[in-house]
Amino acid sequence: MSKPVIIAVAGGSASGKTTVVDKIVSSFKKEDVIVIKHDDYYKDQSEMTLEERYQVNYDHPFSLDNDLMYLQIVDLLKGKSVIKPTYDFEAHSRSTITEEIHPTKIIILEGILIMEDERIRDLCDIKLFVEADDDLRFIRRLTRDMAERGRSLESVINQYLTTVKPMHFAFVKPTKRYADVIIPNDKDHDVAVDLIITKIKSIISN
């Protein structure tokens, strides 16, 4: 197999990254594309108490095991399979469940801070930044975290004000300058995504 095409999809929390990723994935054969979520590389915190885990700033780059992610992407580029960690958002720690990932033609890396680490950024062929209005992102995050991650209304609001919002402006938004394409997700973004899909197909065919 030829070298995989690696696509980074960054953007603020609940900006619509997954929507963009899903549209890209649906345009290719299932066996030709894999999505690797940066969230799964949050550091293991099993030795901490649950109360201590609540205090961790999950929107700071230090919360992520970028060393492991970088090494595993390099292995995939070499044609090797890897055992990827997964994360338990209710327990606020790395899960005991792992996932075996095999090299594919297209590897999509998704996460708010996926372009913050220069080593990972330099491995990517296409870098995307999904942008959405801050109020819209907060509403989406509130709905998602309460429905899917077992969070209370109070905890979501507190986390957003104390870490998510300030970290977005300190670390996430600045990575927009590394993007090849900035996708506005306040409204229809089909044209931008279709152009990206065309570019991916062009790289693969060549």
C-alpha positions in Angstrom: 0.0 0.0 0.0 1.2 3.5 -0.8 1.7 6.1 1.9 -1.6 7.0 3.6 -3.1 10.5 3.2 -3.3 12.1 6.6 -5.9 14.8 7.2 -6.0 16.9 10.4 -9.4 18.3 11.4 -9.2 20.9 14.1 -11.5 23.6 15.5 -13.1 24.7 18.7 -15.1 22.4 21.0 -18.5 21.6 19.3 -17.6 23.6 16.2 -18.8 20.8 13.9 -15.6 18.8 13.3 -17.4 15.5 13.5 -19.9 16.6 10.9 -17.1 17.5 8.5 -15.3 14.3 9.2 -18.5 12.2 8.6 -19.1 13.8 5.3 -15.5 13.0 4.2 -15.7 9.4 5.4 -19.0 8.8 3.6 -17.3 9.7 0.3 -14.9 6.8 0.4 -15.0 3.0 0.9 -15.3 2.1 4.5 -12.1 0.0 4.4 -10.1 2.9 2.9 -10.5 5.4 5.8 -10.0 5.5 9.5 -10.8 8.3 12.0 -8.5 8.7 15.0 -9.8 11.0 17.7 -7.3 13.1 19.7 -9.5 12.7 22.7 -8.6 9.1 23.0 -5.1 10.1 23.8 -5.9 12.0 27.1 -3.4 10.9 29.6 -4.2 8.0 32.0 -5.4 9.4 35.4 -6.4 6.1 37.1 -4.1 6.9 40.0 -6.0 10.1 40.8 -9.2 10.4 42.8 -12.3 11.3 40.9 -12.3 14.7 42.6 -8.7 15.3 41.4 -9.7 14.3 37.8 -12.4 16.9 37.9 -9.8 19.6 38.4 -7.7 18.7 35.4 -7.6 21.2 32.5 -8.6 19.0 29.6 -8.3 21.8 27.1 -4.6 22.3 27.7 -2.1 20.6 25.5 -0.4 19.0 28.5 -3.5 16.8 29.1 -2.8 14.8 25.9 -0.3 12.1 25.3 1.0 13.5 22.0 4.2 11.4 22.3 2.2 8.2 22.0 -0.1 9.6 19.3 2.9 10.7 17.2 4.7 7.4 17.5 1.5 5.5 16.5 0.9 7.7 13.5 4.5 7.1 12.4 3.9 3.3 12.7 0.8 3.5 10.6 2.8 5.4 7.9 5.3 2.6 8.0 2.5 0.1 7.3 2.3 -1.2 10.9 -0.9 -1.8 13.0 -1.2 -0.1 16.4 -3.1 -0.6 19.6 -4.8 2.7 20.2 -6.1 3.8 23.7 -9.6 5.0 24.2 -11.0 7.4 26.8 -13.8 7.1 29.3 -15.4 10.5 29.6 -17.6 9.6 32.6 -14.7 8.2 34.6 -12.4 11.0 33.4 -9.6 8.6 32.7 -8.2 6.3 30.1 -10.4 3.3 29.5 -9.3 -0.3 29.8 -10.7 -0.9 26.3 -8.2 -0.5 23.4 -8.7 -0.5 19.7 -6.5 -2.1 17.0 -5.9 0.2 14.1 -4.6 -1.0 10.7 -3.1 1.3 8.1 -5.6 2.6 5.5 -5.4 4.9 2.4 -6.9 7.8 4.4 -6.2 8.6 8.1 -8.2 11.4 9.6 -7.0 13.0 12.9 -9.8 14.9 14.7 -9.5 17.1 17.8 -9.5 20.6 19.1 -5.7 20.6 19.6 -4.7 18.3 16.8 -2.6 21.0 15.0 -1.0 22.3 18.2 1.8 19.7 18.2 4.3 20.5 15.5 5.4 16.9 15.1 1.8 15.7 14.4 1.1 18.7 12.3 4.1 18.0 10.0 2.8 14.5 9.3 -0.4 15.8 7.8 -1.0 16.3 4.1 -4.2 18.4 4.5 -5.0 20.5 7.6 -8.5 21.8 8.2 -9.9 24.2 10.8 -13.7 24.2 11.4 -14.9 27.5 12.7 -18.3 28.3 14.3 -19.8 31.1 16.3 -18.8 30.9 20.0 -22.4 31.0 21.3 -23.4 28.2 18.9 -20.5 26.1 20.0 -21.4 26.5 23.7 -25.0 25.4 23.1 -23.9 22.4 21.1 -21.3 21.4 23.8 -23.9 21.8 26.6 -26.4 19.6 24.7 -23.7 17.0 23.9 -22.0 16.7 27.3 -25.3 16.3 29.1 -26.7 13.8 26.7 -23.6 11.7 25.8 -21.1 12.2 28.6 -23.2 12.2 31.8 -22.4 15.8 32.8 -24.6 18.1 34.8 -25.7 21.5 33.6 -23.6 23.2 36.3 -20.5 21.2 35.6 -20.6 21.9 31.8 -21.1 25.7 32.4 -18.3 25.8 35.0 -15.9 23.9 32.8 -16.7 26.1 29.8 -16.1 29.3 31.7 -13.0 28.2 33.6 -11.1 26.2 31.0 -12.8 25.6 27.6 -13.2 29.3 26.7 -9.9 30.6 27.8 -8.0 27.6 26.4 -9.8 28.0 23.1 -8.3 31.5 22.7 -4.9 30.6 24.1 -4.2 27.3 22.3 -7.0 26.2 19.9 -7.8 29.3 17.8 -4.1 30.2 17.2 -3.7 26.9 15.3 -6.0 28.2 12.6 -2.9 29.8 11.0 -1.6 26.4 10.2 -4.7 25.3 8.3 -4.8 24.8 4.6 -8.5 25.4 4.6 -10.8 27.2 7.1 -14.4 25.8 7.0 -17.1 28.1 8.3 -19.7 25.9 10.0 -22.3 28.5 11.0 -24.1 27.5 7.8 -23.9 25.2 4.8 -20.3 24.1 4.2 -20.8 21.5 1.5 -18.8 23.4 -1.2 -15.7 23.5 1.0 -16.0 19.9 2.0 -16.6 18.8 -1.6 -13.4 20.6 -2.7 -11.4 18.8 0.1 -12.8 15.4 -1.0 -11.8 16.1 -4.6 -8.3 17.0 -3.4 -8.0 13.8 -1.3 -9.1 11.7 -4.4 -6.5 13.5 -6.5 -3.7 12.7 -4.0 -4.7 9.1 -3.8 -4.9 8.7 -7.6 -1.5 10.2 -8.0 
